Amino acid sequence: MSDDLKRDGIENQVKGKVKHAEGHVRDAVGGLTGDTSEQLKGKAQQVKGKVQEKLGEAESDVADSDL
């Protein structure tokens, strides 16, 4: 189980980083085009990415501990 949790943690960290980066790009494009709706969607995507990344870190930490 520990190996599965570690793998899931790493996977969530990577997916979270990608989602955060995509949100950052979306926010920037919205800023350049003056599309505030797109900017807000980008900011929301960045937050979702950070949350997913932190979840992955927590999963990895639990997997590394000897519970």
Stockholm file with secondary structure:
# STOCKHOLM 1.0

chainA/1-67         MSDDLKRDGIENQVKGKVKHAEGHVRDAVGGLTGDTSEQLKGKAQQVKGKVQEKLGEAESDVADSDL
#=GR chainA/1-67 SS CHHHHHHHHHHHHHHHHHHHHHHHHHHHHHHHHTCHHHHHHHHHHHHHHHHHHHHHHHHHHHHHSCC
#=GC SS_cons        CHHHHHHHHHHHHHHHHHHHHHHHHHHHHHHHHTCHHHHHHHHHHHHHHHHHHHHHHHHHHHHHSCC
//
